[in-house]
Amino acid sequence: MNIPKPMKIIASVTILCTLLALSTIANANHSVAFDSPRHHQKYGDHRGNIMKQMVKVLSLSEQQQAQIKAIKKQAKAKTRHAIFNVLTTEQQQKWLEKMAKRKEKSTRG
């Protein structure tokens, strides 16, 4: 079959556009699915569950649990400190104001 070159180009562009559109739609649906309440019901919200799983699977003692919590807290503080040092003075000020508001909200309940 001898297809003229302009037709091949049009067909190729059409196929590429279709694939791009389909992948965009699939990606959008995937993003929504993972952020939906139904996803969290089925797969759980993993924040905080890791420690529960470790306790259950590894039979961690109370002392081990306390040590792991301290390590996680220390790592979180180091990460925040490192990020804060990357910010400009103006950005640091904005961040501190935001954290103060957040703390104020949490104390009000």
LUMLO-332805 format. One record per residue (C-alpha): residue number from 1; residue in three letters; z, y, x. Coordinates in nm, 3 decimals, m for minus. Example, Ala and Ser with C-alpha at 12.3 -4.5 7.8 and 13.67 -1.06 7.14 Angstrom:
2
@pos:1 code:ala c3:0.780 c2:m0.450 c1:1.230
@pos:2 code:ser c3:0.714 c2:m0.106 c1:1.367
# end
This chain:
109
@pos:1 code:met c3:0.000 c2:0.000 c1:0.000
@pos:2 code:asn c3:m0.110 c2:0.331 c1:0.145
@pos:3 code:ile c3:0.114 c2:0.616 c1:0.020
@pos:4 code:pro c3:0.019 c2:0.972 c1:0.121
@pos:5 code:lys c3:0.259 c2:1.141 c1:0.366
@pos:6 code:pro c3:0.364 c2:1.423 c1:0.125
@pos:7 code:met c3:0.465 c2:1.160 c1:m0.132
@pos:8 code:lys c3:0.670 c2:0.974 c1:0.129
@pos:9 code:ile c3:0.852 c2:1.297 c1:0.217
@pos:10 code:ile c3:0.921 c2:1.377 c1:m0.149
@pos:11 code:ala c3:1.046 c2:1.023 c1:m0.211
@pos:12 code:ser c3:1.270 c2:1.034 c1:0.098
@pos:13 code:val c3:1.420 c2:1.370 c1:0.003
@pos:14 code:thr c3:1.477 c2:1.251 c1:m0.354
@pos:15 code:ile c3:1.655 c2:0.936 c1:m0.234
@pos:16 code:leu c3:1.871 c2:1.134 c1:0.010
@pos:17 code:cys c3:1.969 c2:1.386 c1:m0.260
@pos:18 code:thr c3:2.053 c2:1.106 c1:m0.500
@pos:19 code:leu c3:2.269 c2:0.928 c1:m0.242
@pos:20 code:leu c3:2.444 c2:1.253 c1:m0.154
@pos:21 code:ala c3:2.514 c2:1.327 c1:m0.521
@pos:22 code:leu c3:2.645 c2:0.976 c1:m0.586
@pos:23 code:ser c3:2.869 c2:0.979 c1:m0.280
@pos:24 code:thr c3:3.009 c2:1.319 c1:m0.379
@pos:25 code:ile c3:3.088 c2:1.195 c1:m0.729
@pos:26 code:ala c3:3.246 c2:0.877 c1:m0.594
@pos:27 code:asn c3:3.455 c2:1.075 c1:m0.347
@pos:28 code:ala c3:3.573 c2:1.317 c1:m0.617
@pos:29 code:asn c3:3.674 c2:1.028 c1:m0.843
@pos:30 code:his c3:3.852 c2:0.860 c1:m0.554
@pos:31 code:ser c3:4.054 c2:1.175 c1:m0.476
@pos:32 code:val c3:4.156 c2:1.219 c1:m0.838
@pos:33 code:ala c3:4.250 c2:0.854 c1:m0.870
@pos:34 code:phe c3:4.491 c2:0.865 c1:m0.575
@pos:35 code:asp c3:4.659 c2:1.179 c1:m0.702
@pos:36 code:ser c3:4.697 c2:1.062 c1:m1.060
@pos:37 code:pro c3:5.030 c2:0.964 c1:m1.215
@pos:38 code:arg c3:4.880 c2:0.625 c1:m1.295
@pos:39 code:his c3:4.819 c2:0.560 c1:m0.925
@pos:40 code:his c3:5.182 c2:0.646 c1:m0.847
@pos:41 code:gln c3:5.300 c2:0.415 c1:m1.126
@pos:42 code:lys c3:5.095 c2:0.127 c1:m0.993
@pos:43 code:tyr c3:5.143 c2:0.175 c1:m0.619
@pos:44 code:gly c3:5.460 c2:0.380 c1:m0.614
@pos:45 code:asp c3:5.544 c2:0.706 c1:m0.447
@pos:46 code:his c3:5.596 c2:0.597 c1:m0.088
@pos:47 code:arg c3:5.823 c2:0.881 c1:0.016
@pos:48 code:gly c3:6.166 c2:0.732 c1:0.073
@pos:49 code:asn c3:6.051 c2:0.378 c1:m0.003
@pos:50 code:ile c3:5.995 c2:0.293 c1:0.363
@pos:51 code:met c3:6.367 c2:0.293 c1:0.434
@pos:52 code:lys c3:6.434 c2:0.079 c1:0.127
@pos:53 code:gln c3:6.172 c2:m0.169 c1:0.241
@pos:54 code:met c3:6.312 c2:m0.178 c1:0.593
@pos:55 code:val c3:6.662 c2:m0.240 c1:0.460
@pos:56 code:lys c3:6.538 c2:m0.520 c1:0.236
@pos:57 code:val c3:6.298 c2:m0.692 c1:0.478
@pos:58 code:leu c3:6.495 c2:m0.645 c1:0.800
@pos:59 code:ser c3:6.847 c2:m0.663 c1:0.653
@pos:60 code:leu c3:6.950 c2:m0.345 c1:0.832
@pos:61 code:ser c3:7.321 c2:m0.280 c1:0.873
@pos:62 code:glu c3:7.479 c2:0.046 c1:0.759
@pos:63 code:gln c3:7.501 c2:0.155 c1:1.123
@pos:64 code:gln c3:7.129 c2:0.086 c1:1.180
@pos:65 code:gln c3:7.038 c2:0.277 c1:0.864
@pos:66 code:ala c3:7.242 c2:0.577 c1:0.981
@pos:67 code:gln c3:7.079 c2:0.566 c1:1.325
@pos:68 code:ile c3:6.728 c2:0.551 c1:1.178
@pos:69 code:lys c3:6.803 c2:0.841 c1:0.943
@pos:70 code:ala c3:6.929 c2:1.047 c1:1.239
@pos:71 code:ile c3:6.615 c2:0.966 c1:1.439
@pos:72 code:lys c3:6.390 c2:1.069 c1:1.148
@pos:73 code:lys c3:6.586 c2:1.391 c1:1.096
@pos:74 code:gln c3:6.567 c2:1.476 c1:1.466
@pos:75 code:ala c3:6.193 c2:1.407 c1:1.477
@pos:76 code:lys c3:6.138 c2:1.627 c1:1.171
@pos:77 code:ala c3:6.331 c2:1.912 c1:1.331
@pos:78 code:lys c3:6.136 c2:1.881 c1:1.657
@pos:79 code:thr c3:5.806 c2:1.884 c1:1.469
@pos:80 code:arg c3:5.900 c2:2.193 c1:1.270
@pos:81 code:his c3:6.017 c2:2.369 c1:1.586
@pos:82 code:ala c3:5.693 c2:2.286 c1:1.768
@pos:83 code:ile c3:5.482 c2:2.409 c1:1.476
@pos:84 code:phe c3:5.689 c2:2.726 c1:1.447
@pos:85 code:asn c3:5.625 c2:2.804 c1:1.815
@pos:86 code:val c3:5.248 c2:2.791 c1:1.756
@pos:87 code:leu c3:5.264 c2:3.060 c1:1.488
@pos:88 code:thr c3:5.223 c2:3.430 c1:1.556
@pos:89 code:thr c3:5.521 c2:3.661 c1:1.506
@pos:90 code:glu c3:5.382 c2:3.772 c1:1.170
@pos:91 code:gln c3:5.325 c2:3.413 c1:1.059
@pos:92 code:gln c3:5.675 c2:3.316 c1:1.171
@pos:93 code:gln c3:5.821 c2:3.598 c1:0.960
@pos:94 code:lys c3:5.623 c2:3.484 c1:0.653
@pos:95 code:trp c3:5.737 c2:3.127 c1:0.711
@pos:96 code:leu c3:6.102 c2:3.229 c1:0.738
@pos:97 code:glu c3:6.075 c2:3.431 c1:0.416
@pos:98 code:lys c3:5.917 c2:3.135 c1:0.239
@pos:99 code:met c3:6.192 c2:2.900 c1:0.361
@pos:100 code:ala c3:6.461 c2:3.146 c1:0.249
@pos:101 code:lys c3:6.309 c2:3.157 c1:m0.101
@pos:102 code:arg c3:6.284 c2:2.779 c1:m0.107
@pos:103 code:lys c3:6.649 c2:2.745 c1:m0.004
@pos:104 code:glu c3:6.752 c2:2.999 c1:m0.266
@pos:105 code:lys c3:6.569 c2:2.802 c1:m0.538
@pos:106 code:ser c3:6.731 c2:2.475 c1:m0.431
@pos:107 code:thr c3:7.083 c2:2.623 c1:m0.441
@pos:108 code:arg c3:7.025 c2:2.763 c1:m0.790
@pos:109 code:gly c3:6.934 c2:2.417 c1:m0.917
# end
